[in-house]
Amino acid sequence: MNPTIELLKSHRSIRKFTDQPVSRELLEELIRAGQGAATSSHVQAYTVIHVKNAENREKIAELAGGQSYVATCGAFLMFCADM
């Protein structure tokens, strides 16, 4: 089978994270990499919010259906569509 298709079919989503902090430098590098990704008409129609406040993360975790990793992971980024 085509290696690209095989890779896509083997995708797994893991929701088990550590509480190890992610450096600001790494977060900025990852966001810059995402901003460089191809999009239709090079539209960057989103805002990235780094949620640091523990109380806010707890509330978001609850609103997201009890997804506890939102409150406990080392860094939580929220992506909001800007249409």
N, CA, C and O atoms as a Tinker XYZ file with bonds, in Angstrom:
   332  protein
     1  N      0.847000   -1.178000    0.000000    73     2
     2  CA     0.000000    0.000000    0.000000    64     1     3
     3  C      0.894000    1.243000    0.000000    63     2     4     5
     4  O      2.038000    1.196000    0.450000    81     3
     5  N      0.371000    2.323000   -0.496000    73     3     6
     6  CA     1.070000    3.600000   -0.513000    64     5     7
     7  C      1.461000    3.985000    0.922000    63     6     8     9
     8  O      0.605000    3.957000    1.806000    81     7
     9  N      2.751000    4.352000    1.184000    73     7    10
    10  CA     3.189000    4.672000    2.546000    64     9    11
    11  C      2.419000    5.835000    3.177000    63    10    12    13
    12  O      2.185000    5.832000    4.385000    81    11
    13  N      2.027000    6.817000    2.385000    73    11    14
    14  CA     1.284000    7.954000    2.925000    64    13    15
    15  C     -0.093000    7.513000    3.398000    63    14    16    17
    16  O     -0.536000    7.910000    4.476000    81    15
    17  N     -0.764000    6.709000    2.613000    73    15    18
    18  CA    -2.085000    6.203000    2.996000    64    17    19
    19  C     -1.958000    5.310000    4.224000    63    18    20    21
    20  O     -2.787000    5.382000    5.131000    81    19
    21  N     -0.943000    4.482000    4.259000    73    19    22
    22  CA    -0.723000    3.602000    5.412000    64    21    23
    23  C     -0.512000    4.420000    6.682000    63    22    24    25
    24  O     -1.046000    4.080000    7.739000    81    23
    25  N      0.267000    5.500000    6.579000    73    23    26
    26  CA     0.491000    6.368000    7.733000    64    25    27
    27  C     -0.822000    6.998000    8.196000    63    26    28    29
    28  O     -1.104000    7.029000    9.394000    81    27
    29  N     -1.619000    7.494000    7.263000    73    27    30
    30  CA    -2.897000    8.106000    7.623000    64    29    31
    31  C     -3.826000    7.104000    8.292000    63    30    32    33
    32  O     -4.542000    7.458000    9.229000    81    31
    33  N     -3.825000    5.879000    7.833000    73    31    34
    34  CA    -4.696000    4.854000    8.398000    64    33    35
    35  C     -4.233000    4.388000    9.779000    63    34    36    37
    36  O     -5.022000    3.828000   10.540000    81    35
    37  N     -2.958000    4.616000   10.107000    73    35    38
    38  CA    -2.427000    4.149000   11.389000    64    37    39
    39  C     -2.531000    5.221000   12.484000    63    38    40    41
    40  O     -2.050000    5.015000   13.598000    81    39
    41  N     -3.149000    6.345000   12.175000    73    39    42
    42  CA    -3.269000    7.451000   13.141000    64    41    43
    43  C     -4.013000    7.005000   14.393000    63    42    44    45
    44  O     -5.020000    6.300000   14.321000    81    43
    45  N     -3.500000    7.426000   15.529000    73    43    46
    46  CA    -4.155000    7.180000   16.811000    64    45    47
    47  C     -4.196000    8.481000   17.585000    63    46    48    49
    48  O     -3.307000    9.320000   17.437000    81    47
    49  N     -5.203000    8.657000   18.399000    73    47    50
    50  CA    -5.320000    9.842000   19.241000    64    49    51
    51  C     -5.126000    9.419000   20.686000    63    50    52    53
    52  O     -5.890000    8.610000   21.213000    81    51
    53  N     -4.101000    9.970000   21.325000    73    51    54
    54  CA    -3.788000    9.639000   22.714000    64    53    55
    55  C     -4.139000   10.846000   23.577000    63    54    56    57
    56  O     -3.722000   11.965000   23.277000    81    55
    57  N     -4.891000   10.629000   24.633000    73    55    58
    58  CA    -5.300000   11.714000   25.521000    64    57    59
    59  C     -4.703000   11.528000   26.917000    63    58    60    61
    60  O     -5.356000   11.799000   27.925000    81    59
    61  N     -3.471000   11.068000   26.960000    73    59    62
    62  CA    -2.789000   10.873000   28.241000    64    61    63
    63  C     -1.515000   11.700000   28.199000    63    62    64    65
    64  O     -0.569000   11.355000   27.490000    81    63
    65  N     -1.487000   12.790000   28.956000    73    63    66
    66  CA    -0.376000   13.719000   28.924000    64    65    67
    67  C      0.243000   13.848000   30.302000    63    66    68    69
    68  O     -0.397000   13.553000   31.312000    81    67
    69  N      1.490000   14.291000   30.339000    73    67    70
    70  CA     2.125000   14.585000   31.618000    64    69    71
    71  C      1.865000   16.048000   31.954000    63    70    72    73
    72  O      1.370000   16.815000   31.128000    81    71
    73  N      2.209000   16.417000   33.187000    73    71    74
    74  CA     2.066000   17.820000   33.587000    64    73    75
    75  C      3.384000   18.575000   33.395000    63    74    76    77
    76  O      3.543000   19.686000   33.900000    81    75
    77  N      4.324000   17.974000   32.669000    73    75    78
    78  CA     5.620000   18.607000   32.424000    64    77    79
    79  C      5.421000   19.908000   31.650000    63    78    80    81
    80  O      4.801000   19.906000   30.586000    81    79
    81  N      5.943000   21.022000   32.176000    73    79    82
    82  CA     5.755000   22.305000   31.498000    64    81    83
    83  C      6.402000   22.306000   30.108000    63    82    84    85
    84  O      7.414000   21.642000   29.882000    81    83
    85  N      5.813000   23.050000   29.200000    73    83    86
    86  CA     6.346000   23.229000   27.849000    64    85    87
    87  C      6.915000   24.647000   27.802000    63    86    88    89
    88  O      6.235000   25.608000   28.164000    81    87
    89  N      8.156000   24.770000   27.358000    73    87    90
    90  CA     8.798000   26.084000   27.364000    64    89    91
    91  C      8.109000   27.045000   26.397000    63    90    92    93
    92  O      7.532000   26.629000   25.392000    81    91
    93  N      8.179000   28.317000   26.715000    73    91    94
    94  CA     7.608000   29.358000   25.853000    64    93    95
    95  C      8.246000   29.298000   24.469000    63    94    96    97
    96  O      7.565000   29.474000   23.459000    81    95
    97  N      9.552000   29.050000   24.424000    73    95    98
    98  CA    10.262000   28.985000   23.149000    64    97    99
    99  C      9.715000   27.862000   22.265000    63    98   100   101
   100  O      9.519000   28.054000   21.065000    81    99
   101  N      9.469000   26.688000   22.862000    73    99   102
   102  CA     8.931000   25.563000   22.091000    64   101   103
   103  C      7.511000   25.865000   21.626000    63   102   104   105
   104  O      7.169000   25.589000   20.476000    81   103
   105  N      6.678000   26.428000   22.503000    73   103   106
   106  CA     5.313000   26.774000   22.108000    64   105   107
   107  C      5.315000   27.747000   20.930000    63   106   108   109
   108  O      4.563000   27.571000   19.972000    81   107
   109  N      6.161000   28.769000   21.006000    73   107   110
   110  CA     6.229000   29.744000   19.918000    64   109   111
   111  C      6.706000   29.096000   18.621000    63   110   112   113
   112  O      6.204000   29.413000   17.543000    81   111
   113  N      7.673000   28.192000   18.728000    73   111   114
   114  CA     8.169000   27.498000   17.536000    64   113   115
   115  C      7.078000   26.632000   16.909000    63   114   116   117
   116  O      6.928000   26.608000   15.687000    81   115
   117  N      6.320000   25.925000   17.739000    73   115   118
   118  CA     5.232000   25.079000   17.228000    64   117   119
   119  C      4.139000   25.919000   16.570000    63   118   120   121
   120  O      3.606000   25.543000   15.526000    81   119
   121  N      3.807000   27.056000   17.183000    73   119   122
   122  CA     2.777000   27.927000   16.601000    64   121   123
   123  C      3.262000   28.496000   15.273000    63   122   124   125
   124  O      2.496000   28.559000   14.311000    81   123
   125  N      4.537000   28.913000   15.212000    73   123   126
   126  CA     5.080000   29.424000   13.942000    64   125   127
   127  C      5.034000   28.336000   12.863000    63   126   128   129
   128  O      4.730000   28.623000   11.706000    81   127
   129  N      5.334000   27.100000   13.237000    73   127   130
   130  CA     5.277000   25.999000   12.268000    64   129   131
   131  C      3.854000   25.826000   11.745000    63   130   132   133
   132  O      3.648000   25.635000   10.547000    81   131
   133  N      2.876000   25.891000   12.641000    73   131   134
   134  CA     1.474000   25.789000   12.226000    64   133   135
   135  C      1.054000   26.936000   11.333000    63   134   136   137
   136  O      0.283000   26.748000   10.391000    81   135
   137  N      1.559000   28.125000   11.624000    73   135   138
   138  CA     1.224000   29.285000   10.805000    64   137   139
   139  C      1.800000   29.162000    9.398000    63   138   140   141
   140  O      1.291000   29.776000    8.460000    81   139
   141  N      2.852000   28.377000    9.251000    73   139   142
   142  CA     3.462000   28.197000    7.939000    64   141   143
   143  C      2.825000   27.086000    7.122000    63   142   144   145
   144  O      3.192000   26.882000    5.965000    81   143
   145  N      1.872000   26.364000    7.709000    73   143   146
   146  CA     1.221000   25.262000    7.000000    64   145   147
   147  C      0.344000   25.803000    5.867000    63   146   148   149
   148  O     -0.199000   26.905000    5.951000    81   147
   149  N      0.224000   25.022000    4.838000    73   147   150
   150  CA    -0.570000   25.423000    3.680000    64   149   151
   151  C     -2.051000   25.529000    4.045000    63   150   152   153
   152  O     -2.596000   24.673000    4.741000    81   151
   153  N     -2.686000   26.594000    3.562000    73   151   154
   154  CA    -4.119000   26.776000    3.734000    64   153   155
   155  C     -4.690000   27.326000    2.433000    63   154   156   157
   156  O     -3.950000   27.816000    1.579000    81   155
   157  N     -5.976000   27.244000    2.292000    73   155   158
   158  CA    -6.627000   27.776000    1.104000    64   157   159
   159  C     -6.426000   29.284000    1.045000    63   158   160   161
   160  O     -6.788000   29.996000    1.982000    81   159
   161  N     -5.867000   29.762000   -0.020000    73   159   162
   162  CA    -5.620000   31.195000   -0.235000    64   161   163
   163  C     -4.748000   31.816000    0.856000    63   162   164   165
   164  O     -4.804000   33.025000    1.083000    81   163
   165  N     -3.956000   31.005000    1.518000    73   163   166
   166  CA    -3.077000   31.435000    2.614000    64   165   167
   167  C     -3.853000   32.230000    3.665000    63   166   168   169
   168  O     -3.383000   33.255000    4.158000    81   167
   169  N     -5.046000   31.740000    3.999000    73   167   170
   170  CA    -5.894000   32.389000    4.996000    64   169   171
   171  C     -5.518000   31.845000    6.374000    63   170   172   173
   172  O     -5.537000   30.633000    6.591000    81   171
   173  N     -5.184000   32.721000    7.286000    73   171   174
   174  CA    -4.869000   32.340000    8.668000    64   173   175
   175  C     -6.067000   32.729000    9.528000    63   174   176   177
   176  O     -5.997000   33.687000   10.298000    81   175
   177  N     -7.155000   31.994000    9.397000    73   175   178
   178  CA    -8.427000   32.379000   10.011000    64   177   179
   179  C     -8.620000   31.747000   11.386000    63   178   180   181
   180  O     -9.604000   31.049000   11.626000    81   179
   181  N     -7.668000   32.000000   12.285000    73   179   182
   182  CA    -7.789000   31.467000   13.633000    64   181   183
   183  C     -6.968000   32.310000   14.598000    63   182   184   185
   184  O     -6.056000   33.035000   14.200000    81   183
   185  N     -7.308000   32.199000   15.857000    73   183   186
   186  CA    -6.542000   32.797000   16.947000    64   185   187
   187  C     -6.128000   31.661000   17.866000    63   186   188   189
   188  O     -6.925000   30.765000   18.142000    81   187
   189  N     -4.896000   31.689000   18.339000    73   187   190
   190  CA    -4.395000   30.686000   19.276000    64   189   191
   191  C     -4.287000   31.350000   20.647000    63   190   192   193
   192  O     -3.647000   32.390000   20.799000    81   191
   193  N     -4.920000   30.735000   21.633000    73   191   194
   194  CA    -4.894000   31.265000   22.996000    64   193   195
   195  C     -4.215000   30.248000   23.897000    63   194   196   197
   196  O     -4.651000   29.100000   23.986000    81   195
   197  N     -3.148000   30.667000   24.564000    73   195   198
   198  CA    -2.455000   29.814000   25.531000    64   197   199
   199  C     -3.129000   30.032000   26.882000    63   198   200   201
   200  O     -2.960000   31.081000   27.503000    81   199
   201  N     -3.886000   29.049000   27.331000    73   199   202
   202  CA    -4.631000   29.169000   28.590000    64   201   203
   203  C     -3.727000   28.677000   29.717000    63   202   204   205
   204  O     -3.421000   27.487000   29.801000    81   203
   205  N     -3.303000   29.594000   30.578000    73   203   206
   206  CA    -2.380000   29.268000   31.664000    64   205   207
   207  C     -3.068000   29.184000   33.022000    63   206   208   209
   208  O     -2.655000   28.404000   33.880000    81   207
   209  N     -4.099000   29.971000   33.219000    73   207   210
   210  CA    -4.778000   30.051000   34.503000    64   209   211
   211  C     -5.456000   28.716000   34.842000    63   210   212   213
   212  O     -6.294000   28.224000   34.086000    81   211
   213  N     -5.079000   28.142000   35.987000    73   211   214
   214  CA    -5.593000   26.821000   36.381000    64   213   215
   215  C     -7.110000   26.808000   36.541000    63   214   216   217
   216  O     -7.762000   25.834000   36.164000    81   215
   217  N     -7.672000   27.863000   37.089000    73   215   218
   218  CA    -9.133000   27.928000   37.270000    64   217   219
   219  C     -9.849000   27.933000   35.920000    63   218   220   221
   220  O    -10.855000   27.247000   35.742000    81   219
   221  N     -9.329000   28.704000   34.981000    73   219   222
   222  CA    -9.924000   28.735000   33.635000    64   221   223
   223  C     -9.815000   27.378000   32.958000    63   222   224   225
   224  O    -10.753000   26.935000   32.297000    81   223
   225  N     -8.677000   26.721000   33.119000    73   223   226
   226  CA    -8.501000   25.396000   32.515000    64   225   227
   227  C     -9.478000   24.380000   33.109000    63   226   228   229
   228  O    -10.010000   23.533000   32.391000    81   227
   229  N     -9.711000   24.465000   34.413000    73   227   230
   230  CA   -10.690000   23.577000   35.061000    64   229   231
   231  C    -12.078000   23.793000   34.471000    63   230   232   233
   232  O    -12.794000   22.833000   34.187000    81   231
   233  N    -12.454000   25.049000   34.288000    73   231   234
   234  CA   -13.772000   25.367000   33.723000    64   233   235
   235  C    -13.878000   24.867000   32.280000    63   234   236   237
   236  O    -14.902000   24.308000   31.887000    81   235
   237  N    -12.829000   25.067000   31.503000    73   235   238
   238  CA   -12.833000   24.599000   30.106000    64   237   239
   239  C    -12.928000   23.085000   30.069000    63   238   240   241
   240  O    -13.661000   22.530000   29.250000    81   239
   241  N    -12.189000   22.402000   30.954000    73   239   242
   242  CA   -12.236000   20.935000   31.009000    64   241   243
   243  C    -13.652000   20.450000   31.268000    63   242   244   245
   244  O    -14.111000   19.488000   30.653000    81   243
   245  N    -14.340000   21.121000   32.180000    73   243   246
   246  CA   -15.722000   20.752000   32.491000    64   245   247
   247  C    -16.639000   21.012000   31.302000    63   246   248   249
   248  O    -17.459000   20.165000   30.947000    81   247
   249  N    -16.498000   22.196000   30.682000    73   247   250
   250  CA   -17.336000   22.541000   29.528000    64   249   251
   251  C    -17.068000   21.637000   28.330000    63   250   252   253
   252  O    -17.935000   21.457000   27.475000    81   251
   253  N    -15.867000   21.070000   28.271000    73   251   254
   254  CA   -15.494000   20.189000   27.164000    64   253   255
   255  C    -15.913000   18.746000   27.428000    63   254   256   257
   256  O    -15.400000   17.823000   26.796000    81   255
   257  N    -16.833000   18.553000   28.351000    73   255   258
   258  CA   -17.357000   17.212000   28.600000    64   257   259
   259  C    -16.535000   16.409000   29.587000    63   258   260   261
   260  O    -16.504000   15.180000   29.522000    81   259
   261  N    -15.868000   17.099000   30.503000    73   259   262
   262  CA   -15.103000   16.388000   31.525000    64   261   263
   263  C    -13.766000   15.865000   31.032000    63   262   264   265
   264  O    -13.283000   14.844000   31.521000    81   263
   265  N    -13.163000   16.549000   30.073000    73   263   266
   266  CA   -11.871000   16.118000   29.526000    64   265   267
   267  C    -10.763000   16.612000   30.461000    63   266   268   269
   268  O    -10.239000   17.713000   30.291000    81   267
   269  N    -10.417000   15.791000   31.442000    73   267   270
   270  CA    -9.514000   16.197000   32.519000    64   269   271
   271  C     -8.133000   16.614000   32.028000    63   270   272   273
   272  O     -7.477000   17.428000   32.679000    81   271
   273  N     -7.674000   16.080000   30.897000    73   271   274
   274  CA    -6.336000   16.436000   30.415000    64   273   275
   275  C     -6.208000   17.930000   30.115000    63   274   276   277
   276  O     -5.102000   18.470000   30.130000    81   275
   277  N     -7.336000   18.604000   29.841000    73   275   278
   278  CA    -7.303000   20.052000   29.584000    64   277   279
   279  C     -6.741000   20.774000   30.812000    63   278   280   281
   280  O     -5.980000   21.731000   30.673000    81   279
   281  N     -7.108000   20.329000   31.989000    73   279   282
   282  CA    -6.680000   20.980000   33.221000    64   281   283
   283  C     -5.300000   20.534000   33.678000    63   282   284   285
   284  O     -4.637000   21.258000   34.421000    81   283
   285  N     -4.853000   19.355000   33.249000    73   283   286
   286  CA    -3.627000   18.799000   33.824000    64   285   287
   287  C     -2.432000   18.732000   32.882000    63   286   288   289
   288  O     -1.319000   18.474000   33.341000    81   287
   289  N     -2.616000   18.951000   31.602000    73   287   290
   290  CA    -1.487000   18.839000   30.661000    64   289   291
   291  C     -0.506000   19.997000   30.862000    63   290   292   293
   292  O     -0.854000   21.018000   31.455000    81   291
   293  N      0.716000   19.830000   30.367000    73   291   294
   294  CA     1.770000   20.818000   30.548000    64   293   295
   295  C      1.506000   22.146000   29.861000    63   294   296   297
   296  O      2.008000   23.177000   30.310000    81   295
   297  N      0.741000   22.148000   28.796000    73   295   298
   298  CA     0.369000   23.381000   28.085000    64   297   299
   299  C     -0.954000   23.127000   27.378000    63   298   300   301
   300  O     -1.165000   22.060000   26.802000    81   299
   301  N     -1.843000   24.115000   27.427000    73   299   302
   302  CA    -3.135000   23.975000   26.753000    64   301   303
   303  C     -3.320000   25.154000   25.815000    63   302   304   305
   304  O     -3.335000   26.306000   26.247000    81   303
   305  N     -3.460000   24.862000   24.536000    73   303   306
   306  CA    -3.689000   25.879000   23.519000    64   305   307
   307  C     -5.103000   25.729000   22.996000    63   306   308   309
   308  O     -5.523000   24.629000   22.637000    81   307
   309  N     -5.839000   26.827000   22.950000    73   307   310
   310  CA    -7.190000   26.821000   22.413000    64   309   311
   311  C     -7.158000   27.519000   21.042000    63   310   312   313
   312  O     -6.648000   28.632000   20.916000    81   311
   313  N     -7.701000   26.856000   20.035000    73   311   314
   314  CA    -7.743000   27.408000   18.686000    64   313   315
   315  C     -9.163000   27.865000   18.399000    63   314   316   317
   316  O    -10.106000   27.078000   18.478000    81   315
   317  N     -9.311000   29.140000   18.064000    73   315   318
   318  CA   -10.627000   29.723000   17.802000    64   317   319
   319  C    -10.693000   30.158000   16.349000    63   318   320   321
   320  O     -9.800000   30.851000   15.864000    81   319
   321  N    -11.746000   29.754000   15.656000    73   319   322
   322  CA   -11.927000   30.146000   14.248000    64   321   323
   323  C    -12.271000   31.618000   14.164000    63   322   324   325
   324  O    -13.137000   32.109000   14.890000    81   323
   325  N    -11.593000   32.313000   13.281000    73   323   326
   326  CA   -11.842000   33.739000   13.025000    64   325   327
   327  C    -12.335000   33.888000   11.594000    63   326   328   329
   328  O    -11.546000   34.112000   10.677000    81   327
   329  N    -13.628000   33.764000   11.411000    73   327   330
   330  CA   -14.160000   33.872000   10.060000    64   329   331
   331  C    -14.623000   35.279000    9.877000    63   330   332
   332  O    -15.119000   35.631000    8.807000    81   331
